[in-house]
Amino acid sequence: MTQAAAERPSITGVVPAPIPLREIAPWALFGGVILLALLYLVGLDQGATSVFPGEMLHEFVHDGRHLLGFPCH
């Protein structure tokens, strides 16, 4: 009984195309702004710096605050 030798496909010519920094930078900035806004809304929006009055936003993100380690009581 003979076994056929499995040949590996050649992948030496496969190189991913580089993405220029000028194409990544706007998306990275946009993502950073969105993440900072979410961090503010979940973690810091209460008290004197509150953008939205009342406790509705605080109660909406209450469990997320505890999950991320923000004290709120």
N, C-alpha and C positions, 0 to 999 in steps of 0.2 A: 504494500500500500504506500503510495507516494503522496506527499503533501505539496501543493503548489505554494511557492513562496509569494507572500503578499507584498506587493510593491507599494511603497509609500508615494503619494503624489508629491511632486516638487512644489514647494511654496516659497522658494527663494526669491521669486520676482514679485511677490505680493507685498506692497508697502502702502499703508493708509495715507491718504492725501492730507497734508498739514492744513489746519484751519488758521488763517491769518488772525492776529490779535485784534485788528480793527473790526473784524466781524464778530468776535466774541465779546469785546468790551461793552457794547451797548446792552447785550443780553445779561451780562454779569452785573452791570450797574442796575438794570431793571429788577433783576432777581434780588439783589442786595437791598434795594429800597422796599420791595414787597416784604422781604423777611424782617426788616427793621420795623415796618409798620405793624406786622403781625405780632412781633415781640412786644411792641409798645401796647397794642390792644390787649394781649393776653396777660402780660406781666406788670405793666406800669400804669394802666389806666384806672386810677382810683385816687381819691383825695384831691390835693390842690392842683395837680397837673392834668386833671381829667378833661378830656375833650368832650365827652358826652356826659351830660348831667344824669344823676340817678344811679341806681344799682343794677339796672337791667343788663348792661354789658358785663359787669362783674359777675353776676349770677350765671350768665350764659357761658362764660369761659372759666367758671370756678374750678371744675375738675381738671381742666387743662393747666391751670395755675399750679395746682398741687402736683400734677404729673411732672411739670418742668421745674419744680422745687421753689416756686415763689411763695413766700409767706403771705397770708391774707387775713389771718385772724389774730 
